[in-house]
């Protein structure tokens, strides 16, 4: 029950910490970003694969002084950590019946994941230290379940903290505060490649501030390096901005890695920012634009959007995994207790990528039925500038897992 308590305890933190990050674009300018005041049946199994990739691209020897220490990783497959915890999901069906999905970490998975969390640190300084605190809570809620299909590597990096964003009077060098995270991310990536990867495919995962850092890592380090690029199974970079020319899938921020348009496609990126159909982005919204916060977008470009429930286009029902809370039922007396740390609602949420003016985003619709016993809505809103940024990962968590399973199977079959 410790995970359920922890997830409940972190709900408000997630609503705040996931939404106030550097959410896209290049943070190399070092400028501080002003923060405003403020489902369906279970995912299908991929075909079984028993052989690991045979190719090992040349990687120069490299040992990080920081990331050679396993304690400086929020998750690693060779340590016991939050990515080993229970991430089971109770699916609440429209008729009130429930099904439970269980997931177990696989330390021998044939591909890896490399994850960068969003703004999460509650440290009092501009940048966090290497001791993961609330970062563990965030990683658990967003990606721990994915360790069932990949070996999870999540470096604890010196991210800009909540205090660094909210308190402009906090002493310190703001330019250095925004450049420091990328130094760590690049250091961790180089150490991982040289010491852990061994030619394995890798899936890149991130959200918000983490997506800003991951976008820069791809742009400056991975995309132009054929050996590194050949390792990329796919990416899921949420809550940021991956710019593409309007109507195209590649050629904006990245020269070689396109948006994903099929669950069997490899070397591609999934990305989206989520808004309700009833609350589209306001003109001053922070997400869904071709540029990150505080940047001027190129009018010839738009923010990439990929619907994990229908990568090929059109609408699809999202497979969600929200932290278990007391809003699962329209009337608590008509529903059974949920004992898993996560819950989902098959058929409740339909998603569609839309392009409207300067915005391109994942529009979600609630298929509410007041006559059935389960909830008619979800939580996670702030206002129409933020949309559902706080639950970008949770709202499509099982859909993303389903896509990853298929991409991994295609990757391994091609090796």
C-alpha positions in Angstrom: 0.0 0.0 0.0 3.0 2.3 0.3 2.8 3.1 -3.5 -0.8 4.0 -3.3 -0.2 6.3 -0.4 2.8 7.8 -2.2 0.8 8.4 -5.4 -2.1 10.0 -3.6 0.4 12.2 -1.6 2.0 13.3 -4.9 -1.1 14.2 -6.8 -0.9 17.9 -6.0 2.8 17.9 -6.6 2.3 16.4 -10.0 -0.3 19.0 -10.9 2.3 21.7 -10.1 5.6 20.2 -10.8 4.8 18.7 -14.1 3.5 22.0 -15.5 6.0 24.6 -14.6 9.0 23.3 -16.4 11.1 24.5 -19.4 8.7 22.7 -21.8 10.5 22.7 -25.1 12.9 24.4 -27.4 16.6 25.0 -26.8 17.5 26.0 -23.2 21.1 26.8 -24.3 20.3 30.5 -24.1 20.4 30.2 -20.4 17.5 32.6 -19.9 15.0 32.0 -17.1 11.5 31.3 -18.1 8.8 33.2 -16.3 6.1 30.9 -14.8 2.5 32.0 -14.6 0.8 32.2 -11.2 -0.9 29.8 -10.8 -9.4 3.9 -22.1 -10.1 0.7 -23.5 -9.2 -3.1 -23.3 -5.8 -4.0 -22.1 -2.8 -3.3 -24.4 -1.9 -6.2 -26.6 1.2 -8.3 -26.1 4.0 -8.0 -28.7 5.2 -11.2 -30.4 7.9 -12.9 -28.3 11.5 -12.3 -29.4 14.3 -14.3 -27.9 17.4 -12.9 -29.6 19.1 -9.6 -28.8 20.4 -7.2 -31.5 23.7 -8.3 -32.9 25.1 -5.0 -34.1 27.2 -2.9 -31.7 28.0 0.6 -33.1 31.4 1.9 -32.2 31.3 4.0 -29.0 34.3 5.8 -27.6 35.3 4.7 -24.0 33.8 7.1 -21.5 33.4 7.0 -17.7 31.5 9.7 -15.9 32.6 10.8 -12.5 29.0 11.3 -11.5 27.0 8.5 -13.4 29.5 5.7 -12.7 27.9 5.8 -9.2 24.5 3.9 -9.4 23.1 6.1 -6.6 23.0 9.0 -9.1 20.4 7.4 -11.2 16.7 7.6 -10.3 16.2 4.2 -12.1 18.7 1.6 -13.3 18.0 -2.1 -14.1 20.8 -3.2 -11.8 19.5 -1.4 -8.7 16.3 -1.8 -6.6 14.4 1.5 -7.2 11.0 3.1 -7.8 10.9 1.5 -11.3 10.6 -1.9 -9.6 7.5 -0.9 -7.7 3.9 -2.1 -8.3 2.3 -0.2 -11.2 -0.8 -2.4 -11.6 -3.9 -0.7 -13.1 -7.6 -1.3 -12.4 -9.6 -0.8 -15.5 -13.1 0.6 -14.6 -15.5 -0.4 -17.3 -18.6 1.6 -18.3 -20.9 -1.0 -16.6 -19.0 -0.7 -13.3 -17.1 -4.0 -13.7 -13.3 -4.0 -13.2 -10.3 -5.7 -14.6 -6.8 -5.6 -13.2 -3.6 -5.4 -15.3 -0.4 -6.4 -13.7 3.1 -5.4 -14.8 6.5 -6.8 -13.7 9.9 -5.2 -14.5 12.1 -7.1 -16.8 15.8 -6.7 -16.0 16.6 -8.8 -19.1 14.5 -6.8 -21.6 16.1 -6.7 -25.0 15.9 -2.9 -25.4 16.6 0.0 -23.1 14.7 3.2 -22.2 16.4 6.5 -21.3 14.1 8.9 -19.4 14.3 12.5 -18.4 11.7 13.6 -15.8 10.0 17.0 -15.7 10.5 19.7 -13.1 10.0 17.8 -9.8 12.7 18.8 -7.3 11.6 20.4 -4.0 15.2 21.5 -3.2 15.6 25.1 -2.0 18.3 26.0 -4.5 18.1 27.0 -8.2 19.2 23.5 -9.2 18.6 20.2 -7.6 21.3 17.9 -6.3 22.0 14.3 -7.3 19.8 12.9 -4.5 16.5 11.9 -6.0 13.5 12.9 -3.9 10.3 13.9 -5.6 11.9 12.9 -8.8 11.3 9.3 -7.8 7.6 10.0 -7.3 7.4 11.5 -10.8 9.3 8.7 -12.4 7.1 6.2 -10.7 3.9 7.8 -11.9 5.0 8.4 -15.5 7.3 5.6 -16.6 8.0 2.9 -14.0 5.5 0.6 -15.7 7.5 0.7 -18.9 10.3 -1.2 -17.2 8.2 -4.2 -18.1 9.3 -3.9 -21.7 12.7 -2.1 -21.5 15.6 -1.8 -19.1 15.0 1.7 -17.6 17.8 4.2 -17.2 16.8 7.5 -15.6 19.7 9.8 -14.6 19.1 12.1 -11.6 20.2 15.4 -13.2 20.5 18.8 -11.7 17.3 20.2 -13.0 15.9 23.6 -12.4 13.9 23.3 -9.2 10.4 24.5 -8.3 12.0 27.2 -6.2 14.2 28.2 -9.1 11.1 28.7 -11.2 8.8 30.3 -8.7 11.2 32.5 -6.7 12.9 35.2 -8.8 14.7 36.6 -5.8 16.5 33.3 -5.2 20.3 34.0 -5.4 22.4 32.4 -8.1 23.3 32.6 -11.8 20.2 32.0 -13.8 22.0 31.4 -17.0 24.2 28.7 -15.4 21.1 27.3 -13.7 19.5 26.6 -17.1 22.7 25.3 -18.7 23.6 22.9 -15.9 20.9 20.3 -16.6 22.0 19.7 -20.1 25.6 19.2 -18.9 24.4 16.4 -16.7 22.1 14.9 -19.4 24.9 14.7 -21.9 27.3 13.3 -19.3 24.7 10.6 -18.4 24.0 9.7 -22.0 27.7 9.4 -22.9 28.2 7.1 -19.8 25.2 5.0 -20.7 26.3 4.5 -24.3 29.9 3.6 -23.4 29.1 1.3 -20.4 25.5 0.0 -20.5 24.1 0.1 -24.1 26.2 -2.6 -25.8 24.5 -1.9 -29.1 21.0 -2.3 -27.8 18.1 -0.4 -29.1 16.9 2.5 -26.9 13.7 4.4 -26.5 13.9 8.0 -25.4 11.3 9.2 -22.9 10.7 12.6 -21.4 8.2 15.2 -20.2 8.2 19.0 -19.9 11.6 20.3 -18.7 12.9 16.8 -19.5 11.5 17.1 -23.0 13.4 20.4 -23.4 16.6 18.6 -22.4 15.9 15.5 -24.5 15.1 17.6 -27.6 18.4 19.4 -27.2 20.2 16.0 -26.7 18.7 14.7 -29.9 19.3 17.9 -31.9 22.9 18.4 -30.8 24.2 14.9 -30.1 22.1 12.1 -31.6 20.3 13.2 -34.8 23.5 14.0 -36.7 25.4 10.9 -35.5 24.6 8.0 -37.7 25.9 5.4 -35.2 23.8 6.9 -32.3 20.8 7.5 -34.5 20.8 3.8 -35.5 20.2 2.8 -31.9 16.9 4.8 -31.6 13.9 2.5 -31.5 11.6 5.5 -31.0 10.9 8.3 -28.6 8.0 9.6 -26.5 8.8 13.3 -25.8 5.6 14.8 -24.2 4.6 18.2 -23.0 7.1 20.1 -25.1 7.5 21.3 -28.7 9.0 19.3 -31.6 8.7 21.6 -34.5 8.0 20.2 -38.0 7.2 22.0 -41.3 3.5 22.3 -41.6 2.0 19.2 -43.0 5.2 17.2 -42.8 6.8 14.8 -40.3 10.5 15.7 -40.4 12.8 18.6 -41.2 12.0 21.1 -38.4 13.8 20.6 -35.1 15.3 17.3 -36.2 16.8 16.6 -39.6 16.5 12.8 -39.5 14.1 11.6 -36.9 10.4 11.9 -38.1 7.2 11.8 -36.2 5.8 8.3 -35.7 2.9 7.4 -38.0 2.7 3.7 -37.4 3.2 1.4 -34.4 5.7 -0.6 -36.4 7.7 2.4 -37.5 11.2 2.7 -36.0 13.5 5.6 -35.4 10.6 8.0 -34.9 9.2 10.3 -32.3 5.8 10.4 -30.5 4.9 13.8 -29.2 1.9 15.8 -28.1 0.4 18.4 -25.8 -3.1 17.7 -24.5 -6.1 20.0 -24.3 -9.8 19.3 -23.9 -12.3 19.7 -26.7 -14.2 22.1 -24.4 -11.1 24.1 -23.5 -8.8 24.6 -26.5 -5.6 26.5 -26.2 -6.0 30.2 -25.5 -4.0 32.6 -27.7 -1.4 32.8 -24.9 -1.2 29.0 -24.3 2.2 27.6 -23.4 1.8 24.4 -25.4 0.9 23.3 -28.9 3.1 25.9 -30.5 6.1 25.3 -32.8 8.4 27.0 -30.3 8.8 26.6 -26.6 7.9 29.1 -23.9 9.3 32.6 -24.5 10.3 31.9 -28.1 8.9 33.2 -31.3 7.6 30.4 -33.6 8.4 30.1 -37.2 5.1 30.5 -39.1 6.1 27.9 -41.6 6.3 25.3 -38.8 3.9 23.7 -36.4 4.2 21.6 -33.2 4.3 17.9 -34.0 1.4 15.9 -32.8 1.1 12.1 -32.8 -2.0 10.4 -31.3 -0.8 7.2 -29.5 -4.3 5.8 -30.0 -4.2 6.3 -33.8 -0.7 7.0 -35.0 -1.8 6.8 -38.6 -4.4 9.6 -38.2 -7.9 10.0 -37.0 -9.5 9.6 -33.6 -8.8 6.8 -31.1 -9.7 5.8 -27.6 -6.8 6.4 -25.2 -5.7 3.8 -22.7 -5.0 5.7 -19.5 -3.4 5.0 -16.1 -4.2 7.7 -13.6 -3.2 7.7 -9.9 -5.9 6.0 -8.0 -8.2 8.6 -6.3 -11.7 8.9 -5.0 -13.2 10.2 -8.3 -13.3 6.9 -10.1 -17.0 6.5 -9.5 -19.9 8.9 -10.1 -21.3 7.7 -6.8 -18.8 6.0 -4.5 -21.5 3.8 -3.0 -22.1 2.2 -6.4 -18.5 1.2 -7.0 -16.0 -1.2 -5.5 -12.8 -0.2 -3.8 -9.8 0.1 -6.1 -6.7 -1.4 -4.5 -4.2 -0.9 -7.3 -2.1 2.2 -7.4 -3.4 3.2 -10.8 -6.8 3.2 -12.5 -8.1 3.6 -16.1 -11.4 4.0 -17.9 -11.8 2.1 -21.2 -13.7 4.0 -23.8 -14.0 7.2 -21.7 -11.4 9.3 -23.5 -11.2 9.8 -27.3 -8.2 11.7 -28.7 -7.6 13.4 -32.0 -4.6 15.5 -33.3 -5.9 18.9 -34.6 -4.3 21.9 -36.1 -6.0 25.2 -35.4 -4.2 28.5 -36.3 -0.9 28.6 -34.5 -1.6 25.5 -32.5 -1.3 21.8 -33.1 -2.3 19.6 -30.2 -4.0 16.4 -29.0 -7.7 17.2 -28.4 -9.4 14.9 -26.0 -13.1 14.3 -25.6 -14.9 12.7 -22.6 -17.5 10.1 -23.7 -19.5 10.7 -20.6 -22.6 8.6 -19.8 -24.4 10.0 -16.7 -26.4 6.7 -16.5 -23.4 4.5 -15.8 -21.7 4.2 -12.4 -18.2 5.3 -13.3 -16.8 8.8 -13.5 -17.9 11.0 -16.4 -14.7 13.1 -16.3 -11.0 13.2 -15.3 -8.9 15.6 -13.4 -5.7 17.4 -14.2 -6.8 20.8 -15.6 -5.4 24.2 -14.6 -6.5 26.6 -17.3 -6.6 27.0 -21.0 -3.0 28.1 -21.2 -1.8 24.8 -19.7 -4.5 22.4 -20.9 -4.0 18.9 -19.5 -0.2 19.2 -19.3 -0.2 17.8 -15.8 -1.5 14.4 -17.0 0.1 14.3 -20.5 1.8 11.0 -19.6 -1.0 9.4 -17.6 -3.8 10.1 -20.1 -2.2 7.9 -22.7 0.1 5.7 -20.6 -1.2 2.3 -21.7 -1.6 3.4 -25.3 2.1 4.5 -25.3 3.1 1.1 -23.8 1.1 -0.7 -26.4 2.9 1.2 -29.2 6.2 0.6 -27.6 5.6 -3.2 -27.5 4.9 -3.2 -31.2 7.9 -0.9 -32.0 10.2 -3.2 -29.9 9.0 -6.3 -31.7 9.6 -4.6 -35.1 13.0 -3.4 -34.0 14.1 -6.8 -32.9 12.6 -8.6 -35.9 14.7 -6.4 -38.1 18.0 -7.2 -36.4 
